[in-house]
């Protein structure tokens, strides 16, 4: 992508980078209020049928994903014009979604600044190994990577690991304000859970909260995974890495049905978000529709996104994601060719 194209894209996107307070407040009311109402109805339904409870929990989980998108925008200072307003709402929605605001804000900023950069992996992203790295890795590393990339573990145990373990501790070198925000979030979560358990009973609380937590967590991991793990993604070493190319070519347009698009806060327009994190979620679609170059990006549908599960390793030679079976096949071909040369 040329410098001229980069400047043109930024020029198109710039007008959409300002939040609108009335739209942000409206989103708070049509997202957070329904979530609490659905949670309460799920609790009330325990006396009727747990199948009804689970049905309500699924819908509540969808709204919790939408709450996370508000939290996500606050971390980018794109939900409100006022930074302190973003911090306050971000901390509140962080407590609701079990994410410490300041800690996640730091890690996610690193993700944006290094997405697709092979020399700067490891913070705020999904563990990705190249084919050569996988072949050279010791047995235990390869086993760990295979387990990590197993769908049952990534989407089944992933929410427990991400929300209950990694986010509860401060990163090494965290500044004082970040550490205090993590402590505040953890204490608030403990107090809130204790009050709900004392008021509603711990069994009732878990019967409602666990399915909401797990479904929303698995959905969140899936969204992040599928929007960076598609066959023709973008990965380059630092010297060749370009921010705009990483945003437009390394982040997919996840074309979802309108209801799911609404529940996920338009995050399917991930290429737009990575190009300009300052665009609030309710303007992402408008940027895509009104910017022709952004319509020619990797597009993934609900059906085709399922194929991303088989993509495990990045092949630097073909510039594509491949599966473990592809690596084995390639290894066999190389061994045969090497043996042929030896025989000759």
C-alpha positions in Angstrom: 0.0 0.0 0.0 1.5 3.4 -1.1 1.9 6.4 1.1 -0.7 8.2 -1.0 -3.3 5.4 -0.4 -2.5 5.6 3.3 -3.1 9.3 3.4 -6.3 8.9 1.4 -7.6 6.3 3.9 -6.8 8.5 6.9 -8.5 11.4 5.2 -11.7 9.4 4.6 -11.8 8.1 8.2 -10.9 11.3 10.1 -14.5 12.8 10.1 -15.8 9.7 11.9 -13.3 9.8 14.7 -15.5 12.0 17.0 -17.9 10.4 19.5 -21.5 11.8 19.8 -22.6 12.0 23.5 -26.3 11.4 22.7 -25.5 8.2 20.8 -23.2 7.0 23.5 -25.7 7.6 26.3 -28.4 5.9 24.2 -26.1 2.9 23.8 -25.7 2.7 27.6 -29.4 2.6 28.1 -30.1 0.0 25.3 -27.2 -2.2 26.5 -26.5 -2.1 30.2 -30.2 -1.7 31.3 -31.4 -4.7 29.3 -28.5 -6.8 30.6 -29.5 -6.2 34.2 -33.1 -6.8 33.4 -32.3 -10.1 31.6 -30.1 -11.2 34.6 -32.9 -10.5 37.0 -35.4 -12.4 34.8 -33.0 -15.3 34.5 -32.8 -15.4 38.3 -36.6 -15.3 38.6 -37.0 -18.1 36.1 -35.1 -20.5 38.3 -38.4 -21.3 40.1 -40.0 -22.1 36.7 -37.5 -24.0 34.6 -33.8 -24.0 34.3 -34.1 -24.4 30.5 -35.9 -21.0 30.5 -33.0 -19.7 32.7 -30.5 -20.9 30.2 -32.4 -19.3 27.3 -32.4 -16.0 29.1 -28.7 -16.5 30.0 -27.9 -16.8 26.3 -29.5 -13.5 25.5 -28.0 -11.9 28.5 -24.6 -13.1 27.4 -25.1 -11.4 24.0 -25.8 -8.1 25.8 -22.7 -8.7 28.0 -20.6 -8.9 24.8 -22.1 -5.5 23.9 -21.2 -4.2 27.3 -17.6 -5.3 26.6 -17.7 -3.3 23.3 -18.5 -0.2 25.4 -15.7 -1.0 27.7 -13.4 -1.5 24.7 -14.3 1.9 23.3 -13.7 3.5 26.6 -10.2 2.0 26.6 -9.6 3.8 23.3 -11.1 7.0 24.6 -13.6 6.8 21.7 -16.9 6.4 23.6 -16.9 9.9 25.2 -15.1 13.0 24.3 -14.0 13.5 28.0 -11.2 11.2 29.0 -12.3 11.0 32.7 -15.8 9.9 31.6 -14.2 7.1 29.5 -12.2 6.0 32.6 -15.1 6.0 34.9 -17.5 4.1 32.6 -14.6 1.9 31.5 -13.9 0.9 35.1 -17.6 0.2 35.8 -18.0 -1.9 32.6 -14.7 -3.5 33.4 -16.1 -4.7 36.7 -19.1 -6.1 34.9 -17.0 -8.0 32.3 -14.1 -8.9 34.8 -11.5 -6.8 33.0 -9.3 -4.3 34.9 -9.7 -1.1 32.8 -6.1 0.3 32.9 -4.4 -3.1 32.6 -6.4 -4.1 29.5 -6.1 -0.7 28.0 -2.3 -1.0 28.1 -2.2 -4.5 26.6 -4.8 -3.7 23.9 -2.8 -0.6 22.9 0.2 -2.8 22.4 -1.9 -5.2 20.3 -2.9 -2.4 18.0 0.6 -1.1 17.7 2.1 -4.6 16.9 -0.7 -6.7 15.3 0.8 -8.8 12.5 4.4 -7.9 13.6 6.3 -11.2 13.9 9.0 -9.6 16.1 6.6 -8.1 18.6 4.2 -10.9 19.5 3.1 -11.8 23.0 1.1 -8.9 24.4 -2.7 -8.7 24.0 -2.8 -11.2 21.2 -3.3 -14.9 20.4 -0.3 -17.1 20.5 0.9 -17.6 17.0 3.9 -19.7 15.9 5.3 -19.8 12.4 5.9 -23.1 10.7 9.6 -22.9 11.1 9.3 -22.0 14.8 7.0 -24.9 15.4 9.3 -27.3 13.7 12.3 -26.0 15.7 10.4 -26.0 19.1 11.0 -28.6 21.7 8.4 -31.3 22.3 6.8 -29.6 25.3 6.4 -26.3 23.5 4.8 -28.0 20.5 2.5 -30.0 22.9 1.5 -26.8 24.7 0.8 -25.0 21.5 -1.3 -27.8 20.2 -3.4 -27.8 23.4 -3.6 -24.0 23.3 -4.9 -24.1 19.7 -7.4 -26.9 20.4 -10.9 -25.5 20.1 -12.2 -27.2 23.2 -9.5 -25.6 25.3 -9.4 -22.2 23.6 -13.1 -21.7 23.7 -14.0 -24.0 26.5 -11.3 -23.3 29.2 -10.2 -20.1 27.6 -12.8 -17.9 29.3 -11.8 -19.3 32.7 -8.1 -18.6 32.1 -8.5 -15.2 30.6 -11.1 -13.7 33.0 -10.4 -15.5 36.3 -6.6 -15.8 36.1 -4.7 -13.5 33.8 -6.7 -10.4 34.4 -6.5 -10.6 38.2 -2.8 -9.8 38.4 -0.8 -6.7 37.5 1.7 -7.0 34.7 5.4 -6.6 35.6 6.3 -2.9 35.4 2.8 -1.6 35.7 2.5 2.0 36.9 0.9 2.9 40.2 -2.5 4.0 38.7 -2.7 0.9 36.7 -2.0 -1.3 39.7 -4.6 0.6 41.8 -7.2 0.2 39.1 -6.6 -3.6 39.1 -6.9 -3.8 42.8 -10.1 -1.6 42.7 -11.6 -3.9 40.1 -10.8 -7.1 42.0 -12.2 -5.7 45.3 -15.3 -4.5 43.6 -15.9 -7.9 41.9 -15.5 -9.7 45.3 -17.9 -7.3 47.0 -20.5 -7.5 44.3 -20.3 -11.4 44.1 -20.5 -11.6 47.9 -23.6 -9.3 48.1 -25.3 -11.3 45.3 -24.5 -14.6 47.0 -25.8 -13.4 50.4 -28.9 -11.9 48.8 -29.9 -14.5 46.3 -28.0 -17.6 47.5 -24.7 -18.8 46.1 -26.3 -21.6 44.1 -28.8 -19.4 42.4 -26.1 -16.8 41.7 -23.9 -19.5 40.0 -26.7 -21.0 38.1 -27.4 -17.7 36.5 -23.9 -16.1 36.3 -21.8 -19.1 35.1 -23.6 -19.7 31.8 -23.7 -15.9 31.1 -20.0 -15.6 31.9 -19.0 -18.7 29.9 -21.1 -18.0 26.8 -20.1 -14.3 26.6 -16.4 -15.2 27.3 -16.3 -17.9 24.6 -18.0 -15.5 22.1 -15.5 -12.8 22.9 -12.6 -15.1 22.3 -14.1 -16.4 19.1 -14.6 -12.9 17.8 -11.0 -11.9 18.5 -9.7 -15.2 17.1 -11.6 -15.2 13.8 -10.9 -11.6 13.0 -7.1 -12.2 13.1 -7.0 -15.8 12.0 -8.0 -16.2 8.4 -6.1 -17.8 5.6 -4.7 -14.7 3.8 -3.9 -12.7 6.9 -0.9 -10.3 7.4 2.3 -11.1 9.2 5.7 -9.5 8.6 9.0 -9.1 10.3 9.5 -5.6 11.9 11.5 -4.1 9.1 8.8 -4.9 6.6 5.8 -4.3 8.9 3.3 -1.5 8.0 0.6 -0.3 10.4 -2.0 0.4 7.7 -1.4 -2.9 5.9 -1.6 -4.7 9.2 -5.0 -3.0 9.9 -6.6 -3.5 6.5 -5.1 -6.8 5.5 -4.5 -8.4 8.9 -8.0 -7.7 10.3 -11.0 -9.2 8.7 -14.5 -7.8 7.9 -16.7 -10.3 9.8 -20.0 -10.0 8.0 -22.6 -11.0 10.5 -26.4 -11.1 10.5 -27.8 -7.7 11.6 -28.9 -8.9 15.1 -25.5 -10.4 15.8 -23.8 -7.3 14.3 -25.8 -5.2 16.8 -25.1 -7.4 19.8 -21.4 -7.4 19.0 -21.3 -3.6 18.6 -20.2 -3.6 15.0 -16.8 -5.1 15.9 -17.1 -7.2 12.8 -15.8 -4.1 11.0 -12.5 -5.0 12.6 -10.4 -3.6 9.7 -11.9 -0.2 10.3 -11.3 -0.4 14.0 -7.6 -1.3 13.6 -7.2 1.4 11.0 -8.6 4.0 13.5 -9.3 3.0 17.1 -10.7 6.4 17.7 -13.9 5.6 15.7 -16.7 4.7 18.1 -18.4 1.4 17.6 -21.6 3.0 16.3 -19.7 4.6 13.4 -17.7 1.7 12.2 -20.2 0.5 9.6 -20.5 4.1 8.2 -16.8 4.2 7.7 -16.8 0.9 5.8 -19.8 1.8 3.6 -18.4 5.3 2.7 -14.8 4.3 2.1 -14.5 2.2 -1.1 -10.9 0.9 -0.4 -12.1 -0.6 2.9 -14.7 -2.6 1.1 -12.0 -4.6 -0.7 -10.7 -6.3 2.4 -10.7 -10.0 3.6 -14.4 -10.8 4.3 -15.5 -13.6 6.5 -19.1 -14.8 6.9 -20.6 -16.7 9.7 -20.3 -19.9 7.7 -16.8 -19.4 6.3 -15.5 -18.3 9.7 -15.7 -21.9 10.9 -12.8 -22.8 8.6 -10.5 -20.6 10.7 -10.5 -23.4 13.4 -8.1 -25.4 11.2 -5.6 -22.6 10.8 -2.9 -23.1 13.4 0.5 -21.9 12.1 1.7 -19.0 9.9 3.7 -20.1 6.9 6.1 -17.3 6.0 6.8 -18.8 2.6 3.3 -18.9 1.3 2.1 -16.0 3.5 -0.9 -18.0 4.7 -2.2 -19.7 7.8 -1.9 -23.5 7.6 -2.9 -26.5 9.7 -0.8 -29.0 11.5 -1.5 -31.6 8.8 -0.2 -29.2 6.2 3.1 -29.0 8.1 3.4 -32.8 8.2 2.7 -33.1 4.5 5.3 -30.4 3.7 7.8 -32.1 5.9 7.3 -35.5 4.1 7.8 -33.8 0.7 11.0 -32.2 1.9 12.3 -35.5 3.3 11.5 -37.3 0.0 13.3 -34.6 -2.0 16.3 -34.7 0.3 16.4 -38.5 0.1 16.2 -38.3 -3.7 19.2 -36.0 -3.9 21.1 -38.3 -1.6 20.4 -41.3 -3.8 21.4 -39.4 -6.9 
